[in-house]
Amino acid sequence: MKNYLWIVLVGLLLATAMVRALPEVTQVKINGDVYENGDSLVVERGQTLNIRVKLQANNTENNIQVAAAILGYEYSDYEELSDSTSVFDMDEGDTIYKDLTVKVPDKVERDYYDLRIVVGTRTGPAFEGLYRLHIVEPRHSVIISDIVLSPGSPIQAGKALLVIPRIKNMGSKDETDIKLTVTIPDLGVSGSEYIDELEAGKSKSTEEIYLKLPSCAKPGTYKMYVELSYMDGYKEDALTKEITIIAGEVCEITPTQPPAKPEAKSTIIVGSYSQTMSRPGPGVAYPVMIQNDGSSAQTYTITVTNAEDWADVKVSPSSVIILSPGEAQTVYIYAVPKSNAAEGQHTFNINVEGDGYKKQIPVSAVVSGRPGFSWANAKQWLLMGVAVLVIVLIILGIILAVKKSGGKESANEEEGQSYY
């Protein structure tokens, strides 16, 4: 029995000597802070641990390696919670610092864990130091957990791609107004959707985000970026996914042909081509419906010509409108006759111009009622009145002259008579 105890004692002493032969861990820093015995360091999910280990050699040792690990993670087969240095040597009295990095996954459960710092060589016992961590969820953390595509990859050029991102609130606070944006920069397409509210710990999918792939997109693999933003854009997350596009069936442009410029197509309908307006009066309105039948947005400019001499015109709500493909809008041409406008029919033109599109529409208006007062009319009537007055004065002068001449002759005859 005594011999057995002596053998055990010698073995323990030899093991202790071997451990002491390893470099001594004199300090551990985690994210810049020195870890003290008894500490329980709070770490958030998704946080990266930057670990610095200070080693001091009491003996010469070769083939040393330092490792850091967190055990007990459910999905450790897929996401490692560990890191290790390359092999190195130390001489007696040497001091060396070794850096390691461990990423705490977003899916790790909230709990207490030990960060294990291990120092060892090829054979023999190893040193293991335990540093307590308390892993908690952050206040605000929303992540993109999955992306669903319909149809799946590969997809034909010219087809519609529906993207459904799924997100999860990994934080401790409810979140609102979460914006999801999907872009394929090389194809120039993008789309966005919002999620109004997402409770802490819950998951939710967005509505379908519609992307129309170009008909002549080059076959190949493209990167699709899904970006998430919340808290007024201060918090973000992103995920990249690759999609494969194959040739479509509707692209008729050969590689040697330059892309043809799409023809601008529009429909214009005038509500009334002829109207009657009274003078004076409020005027009339000509409704003009414009529809963009093209495949891209169009800017239209509406003007009126040949009406400035007899009417005041106005285009409402605006003389410039922008229409998306398939969109229609009605503008109104208001015409008010001027006070000196002549009675009868007047013709003027409504002009609609767009990118590669121009149309002139003749319309008419019938003006009724007497002209109002104008200085031009007054001057004309004044000149006519003066002319008439001059003529009247000339006639009166002639009459007076004739009468005066007749009176003199009568007097001469009376003086020439003799009475006996």
C-alpha contacts under 8 A as a table, 3 or more apart, distances in Angstrom:
res1	aa1	res2	aa2	distance
1	M	4	Y	5.10
1	M	5	L	6.36
2	K	5	L	5.17
2	K	6	W	6.18
3	N	6	W	5.04
3	N	7	I	6.26
4	Y	7	I	5.14
4	Y	8	V	6.36
5	L	8	V	5.16
5	L	9	L	6.17
6	W	9	L	5.10
6	W	10	V	6.21
7	I	10	V	5.20
7	I	11	G	6.21
8	V	11	G	5.07
8	V	12	L	6.28
9	L	12	L	5.22
9	L	13	L	6.28
10	V	13	L	5.11
10	V	14	L	6.18
11	G	14	L	5.11
11	G	15	A	6.15
12	L	15	A	5.06
12	L	16	T	6.08
13	L	16	T	5.07
13	L	17	A	6.14
14	L	17	A	5.02
14	L	18	M	6.23
15	A	18	M	5.08
15	A	19	V	6.25
15	A	125	P	7.42
16	T	19	V	5.12
16	T	20	R	6.11
17	A	20	R	5.05
17	A	21	A	6.22
18	M	21	A	5.02
18	M	22	L	7.06
18	M	124	G	7.27
18	M	125	P	7.07
19	V	22	L	5.54
19	V	125	P	6.25
19	V	126	A	6.72
19	V	127	F	6.85
20	R	23	P	7.46
20	R	24	E	7.67
20	R	58	N	7.63
21	A	58	N	6.63
21	A	59	N	5.75
21	A	60	T	7.86
21	A	61	E	7.39
22	L	57	A	6.95
22	L	58	N	7.39
22	L	59	N	7.29
22	L	61	E	6.89
22	L	119	V	7.59
22	L	120	G	7.04
22	L	126	A	7.80
22	L	127	F	7.64
23	P	55	L	5.83
23	P	56	Q	5.27
23	P	57	A	4.21
23	P	58	N	6.19
23	P	59	N	7.40
23	P	61	E	7.76
23	P	90	M	7.96
23	P	119	V	7.79
24	E	55	L	5.44
24	E	56	Q	5.15
24	E	57	A	6.23
24	E	58	N	7.39
25	V	28	V	7.56
25	V	53	V	6.89
25	V	54	K	5.79
25	V	55	L	4.73
25	V	56	Q	6.62
26	T	53	V	7.87
26	T	54	K	5.67
26	T	55	L	5.96
26	T	56	Q	6.85
27	Q	34	V	7.15
27	Q	35	Y	7.52
27	Q	53	V	6.02
27	Q	54	K	5.06
27	Q	55	L	7.49
28	V	34	V	5.91
28	V	35	Y	5.73
28	V	51	I	7.08
28	V	52	R	5.80
28	V	53	V	4.74
28	V	54	K	6.35
29	K	32	G	5.55
29	K	33	D	5.13
29	K	34	V	4.33
29	K	35	Y	5.72
29	K	51	I	5.65
29	K	52	R	5.07
29	K	53	V	6.57
30	I	33	D	5.32
30	I	34	V	6.50
30	I	35	Y	6.77
30	I	49	L	6.33
30	I	50	N	5.70
30	I	51	I	4.71
30	I	52	R	6.65
31	N	49	L	5.97
31	N	50	N	4.94
31	N	51	I	6.37
32	G	50	N	7.62
32	G	51	I	7.93
35	Y	39	D	6.75
35	Y	131	Y	7.63
36	E	39	D	5.65
37	N	131	Y	7.94
38	G	132	R	7.88
39	D	131	Y	7.64
39	D	132	R	6.63
40	S	131	Y	7.61
40	S	132	R	4.96
40	S	133	L	5.27
40	S	134	H	6.15
41	L	132	R	6.40
41	L	133	L	4.75
41	L	134	H	5.81
42	V	133	L	5.96
42	V	134	H	4.70
42	V	135	I	5.95
42	V	136	V	7.11
43	V	47	Q	6.86
43	V	133	L	6.65
43	V	134	H	5.94
43	V	135	I	4.75
43	V	136	V	6.24
44	E	47	Q	5.52
44	E	104	V	7.78
44	E	135	I	5.54
44	E	136	V	5.01
44	E	137	E	5.43
44	E	138	P	5.51
45	R	104	V	5.77
45	R	105	P	5.99
45	R	106	D	4.92
45	R	107	K	7.40
45	R	108	V	6.84
45	R	135	I	6.53
45	R	136	V	6.21
45	R	137	E	5.41
45	R	138	P	6.55
46	G	103	K	6.85
46	G	104	V	5.11
46	G	105	P	5.04
46	G	106	D	4.67
47	Q	103	K	6.22
47	Q	104	V	5.46
47	Q	105	P	7.60
48	T	101	T	6.98
48	T	102	V	5.88
48	T	103	K	4.35
48	T	104	V	5.94
49	L	101	T	5.64
49	L	102	V	5.11
49	L	103	K	6.09
49	L	104	V	7.41
50	N	99	D	7.26
50	N	100	L	6.16
50	N	101	T	4.85
50	N	102	V	6.82
51	I	99	D	5.62
51	I	100	L	5.04
51	I	101	T	5.96
51	I	102	V	7.88
52	R	97	Y	6.59
52	R	98	K	5.64
52	R	99	D	4.51
52	R	100	L	6.40
53	V	97	Y	5.56
53	V	98	K	5.19
53	V	99	D	6.42
54	K	95	T	7.20
54	K	96	I	5.96
54	K	97	Y	4.61
54	K	98	K	6.62
55	L	95	T	5.61
55	L	96	I	5.29
55	L	97	Y	6.20
55	L	98	K	7.88
56	Q	93	G	6.65
56	Q	94	D	5.79
56	Q	95	T	4.49
56	Q	96	I	6.62
57	A	60	T	6.84
57	A	61	E	7.78
57	A	90	M	6.41
57	A	91	D	6.49
57	A	92	E	5.12
57	A	93	G	5.23
57	A	94	D	5.31
57	A	95	T	6.49
58	N	92	E	5.08
58	N	93	G	5.76
58	N	94	D	7.92
59	N	90	M	7.96
59	N	91	D	6.32
59	N	92	E	4.20
59	N	93	G	7.16
60	T	89	D	7.87
60	T	90	M	5.69
60	T	91	D	4.12
60	T	92	E	4.66
61	E	64	I	7.05
61	E	89	D	5.91
61	E	90	M	5.41
61	E	91	D	6.37
61	E	92	E	7.84
62	N	88	F	6.65
62	N	89	D	4.33
62	N	90	M	6.37
62	N	121	T	7.43
63	N	87	V	5.34
63	N	88	F	5.39
63	N	89	D	5.62
63	N	121	T	5.58
63	N	122	R	6.73
64	I	87	V	5.36
64	I	88	F	5.21
64	I	89	D	5.95
64	I	90	M	7.91
64	I	119	V	7.15
64	I	120	G	5.78
64	I	121	T	4.77
64	I	122	R	7.70
65	Q	84	S	7.25
65	Q	85	T	5.96
65	Q	86	S	6.26
65	Q	87	V	4.95
65	Q	88	F	6.59
65	Q	119	V	5.95
65	Q	120	G	5.75
65	Q	121	T	6.21
66	V	84	S	5.70
66	V	85	T	5.52
66	V	86	S	7.89
66	V	98	K	7.70
66	V	117	I	7.14
66	V	118	V	5.67
66	V	119	V	4.67
66	V	120	G	6.78
67	A	82	S	7.32
67	A	83	D	5.76
67	A	84	S	4.07
67	A	85	T	6.40
67	A	100	L	7.66
67	A	116	R	7.94
67	A	117	I	5.80
67	A	118	V	5.16
67	A	119	V	6.66
68	A	82	S	5.42
68	A	83	D	5.38
68	A	84	S	6.23
68	A	100	L	7.01
68	A	102	V	7.58
68	A	115	L	6.82
68	A	116	R	5.49
68	A	117	I	4.68
68	A	118	V	6.37
69	A	81	L	5.70
69	A	82	S	4.10
69	A	83	D	6.57
69	A	102	V	7.53
69	A	115	L	5.87
69	A	116	R	5.27
69	A	117	I	6.91
70	I	73	Y	7.62
70	I	81	L	5.53
70	I	82	S	6.44
70	I	113	Y	6.87
70	I	114	D	6.19
70	I	115	L	5.10
70	I	116	R	6.32
71	L	81	L	7.44
71	L	113	Y	7.47
71	L	114	D	7.46
71	L	115	L	7.97
72	G	76	S	7.83
72	G	113	Y	7.90
73	Y	76	S	5.35
73	Y	81	L	7.97
73	Y	108	V	6.40
73	Y	109	E	7.82
74	E	108	V	7.55
75	Y	78	Y	5.61
75	Y	79	E	6.17
76	S	79	E	4.92
76	S	80	E	5.21
76	S	81	L	6.85
77	D	80	E	6.80
79	E	105	P	7.51
81	L	102	V	5.78
81	L	103	K	6.38
81	L	104	V	6.76
82	S	101	T	7.68
82	S	102	V	5.65
83	D	100	L	5.98
83	D	101	T	6.10
83	D	102	V	6.20
84	S	100	L	6.48
85	T	98	K	7.28
85	T	99	D	7.56
85	T	100	L	7.00
90	M	94	D	6.19
91	D	94	D	5.60
104	V	108	V	7.29
105	P	108	V	5.61
106	D	170	M	7.25
109	E	135	I	7.67
109	E	136	V	7.95
110	R	134	H	7.71
110	R	135	I	5.36
110	R	136	V	4.96
110	R	137	E	6.71
111	D	134	H	6.00
111	D	135	I	5.59
111	D	136	V	6.97
112	Y	132	R	7.05
112	Y	133	L	5.70
112	Y	134	H	4.54
112	Y	135	I	6.21
113	Y	132	R	5.97
113	Y	133	L	5.13
113	Y	134	H	6.34
113	Y	135	I	7.29
114	D	130	L	5.69
114	D	131	Y	5.36
114	D	132	R	4.60
114	D	133	L	5.79
115	L	130	L	5.74
115	L	131	Y	4.96
115	L	132	R	6.18
115	L	133	L	6.68
116	R	128	E	6.43
116	R	129	G	5.69
116	R	130	L	4.90
116	R	131	Y	6.47
117	I	127	F	7.96
117	I	128	E	5.53
117	I	129	G	5.06
117	I	130	L	6.58
117	I	131	Y	7.94
118	V	126	A	6.68
118	V	127	F	5.51
118	V	128	E	4.42
118	V	129	G	6.48
119	V	126	A	5.64
119	V	127	F	5.03
119	V	128	E	6.53
120	G	123	T	7.82
120	G	124	G	7.78
120	G	125	P	6.98
120	G	126	A	4.38
120	G	127	F	6.31
121	T	124	G	7.07
121	T	126	A	7.15
137	E	170	M	6.66
137	E	171	G	5.48
137	E	172	S	6.36
138	P	141	S	6.20
138	P	170	M	7.45
138	P	171	G	4.97
138	P	172	S	6.32
139	R	171	G	4.85
139	R	172	S	4.75
139	R	173	K	5.65
140	H	169	N	7.92
140	H	170	M	7.43
140	H	171	G	4.59
140	H	172	S	6.51
140	H	173	K	6.09
140	H	175	E	7.83
141	S	169	N	5.96
141	S	170	M	5.11
141	S	171	G	4.50
141	S	172	S	8.00
142	V	167	I	6.81
142	V	168	K	5.63
142	V	169	N	4.39
142	V	170	M	5.66
142	V	171	G	6.78
142	V	236	E	8.00
142	V	237	D	7.34
143	I	167	I	5.56
143	I	168	K	5.49
143	I	169	N	6.58
143	I	170	M	7.14
143	I	228	L	7.80
143	I	237	D	6.00
143	I	238	A	7.93
144	I	147	I	7.81
144	I	165	P	6.97
144	I	166	R	6.00
144	I	167	I	4.38
144	I	168	K	6.50
144	I	228	L	7.41
144	I	237	D	6.95
144	I	238	A	7.01
144	I	239	L	6.86
145	S	165	P	7.84
145	S	166	R	5.72
145	S	167	I	5.16
145	S	168	K	6.29
146	D	165	P	5.95
146	D	166	R	5.07
146	D	167	I	6.92
147	I	163	V	6.99
147	I	164	I	5.81
147	I	165	P	4.41
147	I	166	R	6.04
148	V	163	V	5.90
148	V	164	I	4.99
148	V	165	P	6.20
148	V	166	R	7.85
149	L	152	G	5.15
149	L	153	S	7.59
149	L	161	L	7.07
149	L	162	L	5.83
149	L	163	V	4.86
149	L	164	I	6.41
150	S	161	L	6.01
150	S	162	L	5.04
150	S	163	V	6.56
151	P	155	I	6.74
151	P	161	L	6.45
151	P	162	L	7.08
152	G	155	I	6.66
153	S	243	I	5.59
153	S	244	T	5.58
153	S	245	I	7.34
154	P	243	I	6.56
154	P	244	T	4.60
154	P	245	I	5.39
154	P	246	I	6.57
155	I	159	K	7.29
155	I	161	L	7.89
155	I	243	I	7.92
155	I	244	T	6.45
155	I	245	I	5.00
155	I	246	I	6.08
156	Q	159	K	5.80
156	Q	245	I	5.64
156	Q	246	I	4.92
156	Q	247	A	5.79
156	Q	248	G	5.00
157	A	213	L	5.76
157	A	214	P	6.01
157	A	215	S	5.07
157	A	216	C	6.37
157	A	217	A	5.62
157	A	218	K	7.89
157	A	219	P	7.70
157	A	245	I	6.15
157	A	246	I	6.13
157	A	247	A	5.60
157	A	248	G	4.47
157	A	249	E	7.86
158	G	212	K	6.81
158	G	213	L	4.95
158	G	214	P	4.95
158	G	215	S	3.64
158	G	216	C	6.95
158	G	217	A	7.55
158	G	248	G	6.04
158	G	249	E	7.95
158	G	250	V	7.27
159	K	212	K	6.28
159	K	213	L	5.74
159	K	214	P	7.81
159	K	215	S	7.44
159	K	248	G	7.90
160	A	210	Y	6.86
160	A	211	L	5.75
160	A	212	K	4.58
160	A	213	L	6.05
161	L	210	Y	6.07
161	L	211	L	5.06
161	L	212	K	6.24
161	L	213	L	7.04
162	L	208	E	5.69
162	L	209	I	5.51
162	L	210	Y	4.91
162	L	211	L	6.27
163	V	182	V	7.78
163	V	208	E	5.64
163	V	209	I	5.01
163	V	210	Y	6.64
163	V	211	L	7.72
164	I	205	S	6.55
164	I	206	T	5.89
164	I	207	E	6.46
164	I	208	E	5.12
164	I	209	I	6.28
165	P	180	L	7.72
165	P	205	S	5.82
165	P	206	T	5.96
165	P	226	V	7.83
166	R	203	S	7.07
166	R	204	K	5.69
166	R	205	S	4.16
166	R	206	T	6.50
167	I	203	S	5.62
167	I	204	K	5.64
167	I	205	S	6.28
168	K	201	G	6.90
168	K	202	K	5.81
168	K	203	S	4.17
168	K	204	K	6.54
169	N	174	D	7.66
169	N	175	E	7.70
169	N	198	L	6.76
169	N	199	E	6.79
169	N	200	A	5.31
169	N	201	G	5.14
169	N	202	K	5.65
169	N	203	S	6.37
170	M	200	A	6.58
170	M	201	G	5.45
170	M	202	K	7.82
171	G	174	D	7.76
171	G	200	A	5.89
171	G	201	G	6.82
172	S	200	A	5.40
172	S	201	G	7.33
173	K	199	E	7.16
173	K	200	A	5.31
174	D	197	E	7.31
174	D	198	L	5.80
174	D	199	E	4.36
174	D	200	A	4.84
175	E	178	I	7.33
175	E	197	E	5.73
175	E	198	L	5.25
175	E	199	E	6.39
175	E	200	A	7.47
175	E	230	Y	7.57
175	E	231	M	7.62
176	T	195	I	7.20
176	T	196	D	5.27
176	T	197	E	4.25
176	T	198	L	6.29
176	T	230	Y	7.24
176	T	231	M	7.57
177	D	194	Y	6.43
177	D	195	I	5.85
177	D	196	D	4.71
177	D	197	E	6.33
177	D	230	Y	6.31
177	D	231	M	7.62
178	I	194	Y	5.56
178	I	195	I	5.09
178	I	196	D	6.41
178	I	197	E	7.34
178	I	228	L	7.06
178	I	229	S	5.95
178	I	230	Y	4.78
178	I	231	M	7.78
179	K	192	S	7.05
179	K	193	E	5.99
179	K	194	Y	4.59
179	K	195	I	6.54
179	K	228	L	5.69
179	K	229	S	5.36
179	K	230	Y	6.43
180	L	192	S	5.52
180	L	193	E	5.36
180	L	194	Y	6.14
180	L	206	T	7.96
180	L	226	V	6.96
180	L	227	E	5.75
180	L	228	L	4.72
180	L	229	S	6.81
181	T	190	S	7.17
181	T	191	G	5.77
181	T	192	S	4.31
181	T	193	E	6.68
181	T	226	V	5.74
181	T	227	E	5.20
181	T	228	L	6.56
182	V	190	S	5.44
182	V	191	G	5.41
182	V	192	S	6.27
182	V	209	I	7.58
182	V	224	M	7.01
182	V	225	Y	5.70
182	V	226	V	4.58
182	V	227	E	6.47
183	T	188	G	7.67
183	T	189	V	5.90
183	T	190	S	4.18
183	T	191	G	6.67
183	T	224	M	5.81
183	T	225	Y	5.34
183	T	226	V	6.68
184	I	187	L	5.60
184	I	188	G	6.16
184	I	189	V	5.58
184	I	190	S	6.35
184	I	222	Y	7.19
184	I	223	K	6.28
184	I	224	M	4.76
184	I	225	Y	6.45
185	P	188	G	4.95
185	P	189	V	6.59
185	P	190	S	7.88
185	P	223	K	7.89
185	P	224	M	7.65
186	D	222	Y	7.17
186	D	223	K	7.98
187	L	213	L	7.32
187	L	214	P	7.13
187	L	217	A	7.14
189	V	211	L	6.41
189	V	212	K	7.11
189	V	213	L	7.16
190	S	211	L	6.32
191	G	209	I	5.93
191	G	210	Y	6.37
191	G	211	L	6.43
192	S	209	I	6.28
193	E	206	T	6.73
193	E	207	E	6.79
193	E	208	E	7.97
193	E	209	I	6.50
194	Y	206	T	7.04
195	I	198	L	7.36
195	I	206	T	6.40
198	L	202	K	6.62
198	L	203	S	7.35
198	L	204	K	7.26
199	E	202	K	5.50
206	T	209	I	7.89
213	L	217	A	7.23
214	P	217	A	5.25
215	S	248	G	6.41
215	S	250	V	6.40
215	S	251	C	5.58
216	C	247	A	7.60
216	C	248	G	7.08
216	C	250	V	7.92
216	C	251	C	5.23
216	C	253	I	7.68
217	A	245	I	7.75
217	A	247	A	7.39
218	K	245	I	7.57
218	K	246	I	7.64
218	K	247	A	6.99
219	P	244	T	7.47
219	P	245	I	5.06
219	P	246	I	4.62
219	P	247	A	5.51
220	G	244	T	5.65
220	G	245	I	5.41
220	G	246	I	6.69
221	T	242	E	6.52
221	T	243	I	5.64
221	T	244	T	4.38
221	T	245	I	6.30
222	Y	242	E	5.60
222	Y	243	I	5.43
222	Y	244	T	6.31
222	Y	245	I	7.61
223	K	240	T	6.69
223	K	241	K	5.87
223	K	242	E	4.56
223	K	243	I	6.44
224	M	240	T	5.75
224	M	241	K	5.15
224	M	242	E	5.76
224	M	243	I	6.91
225	Y	238	A	7.19
225	Y	239	L	6.04
225	Y	240	T	4.68
225	Y	241	K	6.45
226	V	238	A	5.65
226	V	239	L	5.22
226	V	240	T	6.20
226	V	241	K	7.91
227	E	236	E	7.31
227	E	237	D	6.00
227	E	238	A	4.42
227	E	239	L	6.54
228	L	236	E	5.40
228	L	237	D	5.06
228	L	238	A	6.00
229	S	232	D	7.50
229	S	233	G	5.17
229	S	234	Y	7.27
229	S	235	K	5.65
229	S	236	E	4.41
229	S	237	D	6.61
230	Y	233	G	5.04
230	Y	234	Y	6.57
230	Y	235	K	5.41
230	Y	236	E	6.56
231	M	234	Y	5.51
231	M	235	K	5.91
232	D	235	K	7.68
233	G	236	E	6.85
248	G	251	C	6.47
253	I	257	Q	6.10
253	I	258	P	7.52
253	I	259	P	6.57
254	T	257	Q	5.33
255	P	258	P	7.68
262	P	294	G	7.92
262	P	295	S	7.66
263	E	294	G	7.22
263	E	356	G	7.37
264	A	293	D	7.67
264	A	294	G	5.51
264	A	355	D	6.84
264	A	356	G	5.87
264	A	357	Y	6.18
265	K	292	N	6.46
265	K	293	D	4.99
265	K	294	G	4.87
265	K	357	Y	7.54
266	S	290	I	7.06
266	S	291	Q	5.56
266	S	292	N	4.77
266	S	293	D	4.99
266	S	294	G	6.84
266	S	357	Y	7.90
267	T	289	M	7.90
267	T	290	I	5.80
267	T	291	Q	5.03
267	T	292	N	6.70
267	T	293	D	6.89
268	I	288	V	6.88
268	I	289	M	5.58
268	I	290	I	4.68
268	I	291	Q	6.50
269	I	288	V	5.71
269	I	289	M	5.08
269	I	290	I	6.73
270	V	273	Y	6.67
270	V	286	Y	7.05
270	V	287	P	5.85
270	V	288	V	4.48
270	V	289	M	6.37
271	G	286	Y	6.35
271	G	287	P	5.10
271	G	288	V	6.16
271	G	289	M	7.81
272	S	275	Q	7.04
272	S	286	Y	6.09
272	S	287	P	7.15
273	Y	286	Y	7.65
273	Y	362	P	7.57
273	Y	363	V	4.76
273	Y	364	S	6.31
274	S	363	V	5.86
274	S	364	S	4.72
274	S	365	A	5.46
274	S	366	V	7.66
275	Q	284	V	7.32
275	Q	364	S	6.71
275	Q	365	A	4.95
275	Q	366	V	6.31
276	T	284	V	7.78
276	T	365	A	5.52
276	T	366	V	4.56
276	T	367	V	6.10
276	T	368	S	7.51
277	M	281	G	7.24
277	M	283	G	5.76
277	M	284	V	6.40
277	M	336	V	7.94
277	M	337	P	7.48
277	M	365	A	6.86
277	M	366	V	6.09
277	M	367	V	5.16
277	M	368	S	6.43
278	S	281	G	5.38
278	S	283	G	7.18
278	S	337	P	7.76
278	S	367	V	5.73
278	S	368	S	4.90
278	S	369	G	5.90
279	R	337	P	6.38
279	R	338	K	7.70
279	R	339	S	6.83
279	R	367	V	6.70
279	R	368	S	5.99
279	R	369	G	5.14
279	R	370	R	6.87
279	R	371	P	6.95
279	R	372	G	7.87
280	P	337	P	7.26
280	P	338	K	7.87
280	P	339	S	6.56
280	P	369	G	7.32
280	P	371	P	7.93
280	P	372	G	7.38
281	G	336	V	7.30
281	G	337	P	7.61
282	P	336	V	6.17
283	G	334	Y	7.00
283	G	335	A	5.45
283	G	336	V	4.06
283	G	337	P	6.45
284	V	334	Y	5.82
284	V	335	A	5.58
284	V	336	V	6.68
285	A	332	Y	6.07
285	A	333	I	5.42
285	A	334	Y	4.43
285	A	335	A	6.39
286	Y	332	Y	5.53
286	Y	333	I	4.95
286	Y	334	Y	6.48
287	P	330	T	6.56
287	P	331	V	5.95
287	P	332	Y	4.54
287	P	333	I	6.44
288	V	330	T	5.47
288	V	331	V	5.33
288	V	332	Y	6.04
288	V	333	I	7.60
289	M	328	A	7.00
289	M	329	Q	5.76
289	M	330	T	4.18
289	M	331	V	6.43
290	I	328	A	5.56
290	I	329	Q	5.53
290	I	330	T	6.14
290	I	331	V	7.89
291	Q	323	L	7.56
291	Q	326	G	6.70
291	Q	327	E	5.82
291	Q	328	A	4.03
291	Q	329	Q	6.51
292	N	297	A	7.65
292	N	298	Q	6.90
292	N	323	L	6.16
292	N	324	S	6.78
292	N	325	P	5.57
292	N	326	G	5.32
292	N	327	E	5.72
292	N	328	A	6.31
293	D	325	P	6.12
293	D	326	G	5.35
293	D	327	E	7.84
294	G	297	A	7.57
294	G	325	P	5.65
294	G	326	G	7.15
295	S	325	P	5.33
295	S	326	G	7.96
296	S	324	S	6.50
296	S	325	P	5.38
297	A	322	I	6.97
297	A	323	L	5.61
297	A	324	S	4.28
297	A	325	P	5.55
298	Q	322	I	5.68
298	Q	323	L	5.42
298	Q	324	S	6.55
298	Q	325	P	7.78
298	Q	354	G	6.54
298	Q	355	D	6.50
299	T	320	V	7.04
299	T	321	I	5.79
299	T	322	I	4.41
299	T	323	L	6.49
299	T	354	G	5.57
299	T	355	D	6.74
300	Y	320	V	5.64
300	Y	321	I	5.36
300	Y	322	I	6.29
300	Y	323	L	7.94
300	Y	352	V	6.57
300	Y	353	E	5.46
300	Y	354	G	4.52
300	Y	355	D	7.62
301	T	319	S	5.69
301	T	320	V	4.59
301	T	321	I	6.75
301	T	351	N	7.96
301	T	352	V	5.75
301	T	353	E	5.21
301	T	354	G	6.49
302	I	315	V	7.44
302	I	319	S	4.97
302	I	320	V	6.40
302	I	350	I	7.15
302	I	351	N	5.63
302	I	352	V	4.75
302	I	353	E	6.65
303	T	315	V	7.59
303	T	319	S	6.83
303	T	350	I	6.04
303	T	351	N	5.15
303	T	352	V	6.76
304	V	307	A	7.17
304	V	313	V	7.50
304	V	348	F	7.30
304	V	349	N	5.67
304	V	350	I	4.79
304	V	351	N	6.04
305	T	308	E	7.17
305	T	348	F	6.01
305	T	349	N	5.27
305	T	350	I	6.79
305	T	351	N	7.70
306	N	309	D	7.33
306	N	347	T	7.30
306	N	348	F	4.84
306	N	349	N	6.43
307	A	310	W	5.89
307	A	311	A	5.57
307	A	312	D	7.29
307	A	313	V	7.44
307	A	347	T	7.51
307	A	348	F	5.43
307	A	349	N	7.85
308	E	311	A	5.68
308	E	312	D	6.42
308	E	313	V	7.78
309	D	341	A	7.89
310	W	337	P	6.02
310	W	338	K	5.49
310	W	340	N	7.30
310	W	341	A	4.89
310	W	342	A	7.54
311	A	335	A	6.14
311	A	336	V	5.37
311	A	337	P	4.23
311	A	338	K	4.98
311	A	341	A	7.28
312	D	335	A	5.69
312	D	336	V	5.23
312	D	337	P	6.40
312	D	338	K	6.68
313	V	333	I	6.81
313	V	334	Y	5.41
313	V	335	A	4.48
313	V	336	V	6.47
314	K	333	I	5.80
314	K	334	Y	5.14
314	K	335	A	6.76
315	V	318	S	5.96
315	V	319	S	5.54
315	V	331	V	6.95
315	V	332	Y	5.79
315	V	333	I	4.81
315	V	334	Y	6.43
316	S	319	S	6.70
316	S	331	V	5.71
316	S	332	Y	5.23
316	S	333	I	6.62
316	S	334	Y	7.72
317	P	331	V	6.34
317	P	332	Y	7.28
318	S	321	I	6.70
318	S	331	V	7.41
323	L	326	G	7.85
323	L	327	E	5.55
323	L	328	A	6.78
323	L	329	Q	7.78
324	S	327	E	5.29
337	P	341	A	6.22
337	P	367	V	7.36
338	K	341	A	5.23
339	S	371	P	5.72
339	S	372	G	4.96
339	S	373	F	7.09
339	S	374	S	7.48
340	N	371	P	5.13
340	N	372	G	6.03
340	N	373	F	7.38
340	N	374	S	6.61
341	A	367	V	7.60
341	A	371	P	6.40
342	A	367	V	7.11
342	A	371	P	6.81
343	E	366	V	7.33
343	E	367	V	4.94
343	E	368	S	5.29
343	E	369	G	6.78
343	E	370	R	7.35
343	E	371	P	7.80
344	G	366	V	5.21
344	G	367	V	5.17
344	G	368	S	6.60
345	Q	364	S	6.73
345	Q	365	A	5.61
345	Q	366	V	4.23
345	Q	367	V	6.31
346	H	364	S	5.50
346	H	365	A	5.26
346	H	366	V	6.21
346	H	367	V	7.57
347	T	362	P	6.91
347	T	363	V	5.83
347	T	364	S	4.25
347	T	365	A	6.45
348	F	362	P	5.87
348	F	363	V	5.69
348	F	364	S	6.10
349	N	360	Q	6.38
349	N	361	I	5.52
349	N	362	P	4.46
349	N	363	V	6.03
350	I	360	Q	5.82
350	I	361	I	5.07
350	I	362	P	6.36
350	I	363	V	7.35
351	N	358	K	7.52
351	N	359	K	5.90
351	N	360	Q	4.52
351	N	361	I	6.27
352	V	358	K	5.82
352	V	359	K	5.31
352	V	360	Q	6.45
353	E	357	Y	5.65
353	E	358	K	4.34
353	E	359	K	6.41
354	G	357	Y	4.73
354	G	358	K	6.19
373	F	377	N	7.08
373	F	378	A	7.36
374	S	377	N	5.39
374	S	378	A	6.23
375	W	378	A	4.93
375	W	379	K	6.01
376	A	379	K	5.29
376	A	380	Q	6.38
377	N	380	Q	5.09
377	N	381	W	6.24
378	A	381	W	5.21
378	A	382	L	6.04
379	K	382	L	5.02
379	K	383	L	6.22
380	Q	383	L	5.30
380	Q	384	M	6.33
381	W	384	M	5.01
381	W	385	G	6.10
382	L	385	G	5.03
382	L	386	V	6.22
383	L	386	V	5.16
383	L	387	A	6.24
384	M	387	A	5.13
384	M	388	V	6.24
385	G	388	V	5.13
385	G	389	L	6.09
386	V	389	L	5.01
386	V	390	V	6.18
387	A	390	V	5.18
387	A	391	I	6.31
388	V	391	I	5.12
388	V	392	V	6.21
389	L	392	V	5.09
389	L	393	L	6.18
390	V	393	L	5.12
390	V	394	I	6.23
391	I	394	I	5.15
391	I	395	I	6.30
392	V	395	I	5.14
392	V	396	L	6.18
393	L	396	L	5.08
393	L	397	G	6.09
394	I	397	G	5.05
394	I	398	I	6.29
395	I	398	I	5.16
395	I	399	I	6.29
396	L	399	I	5.09
396	L	400	L	6.13
397	G	400	L	5.19
397	G	401	A	6.08
398	I	401	A	5.08
398	I	402	V	6.18
399	I	402	V	5.16
399	I	403	K	6.23
400	L	403	K	5.14
400	L	404	K	6.09
401	A	404	K	5.15
401	A	405	S	6.21
402	V	405	S	5.19
402	V	406	G	6.32
403	K	406	G	5.19
403	K	407	G	6.47
404	K	407	G	5.38
404	K	408	K	6.77
405	S	408	K	5.57
405	S	409	E	6.83
406	G	409	E	5.46
406	G	410	S	6.70
407	G	410	S	5.38
407	G	411	A	6.60
408	K	411	A	5.34
408	K	412	N	6.53
409	E	412	N	5.31
409	E	413	E	6.53
410	S	413	E	5.34
410	S	414	E	6.61
411	A	414	E	5.33
411	A	415	E	6.49
412	N	415	E	5.27
412	N	416	G	6.45
413	E	416	G	5.29
413	E	417	Q	6.91
414	E	417	Q	5.72
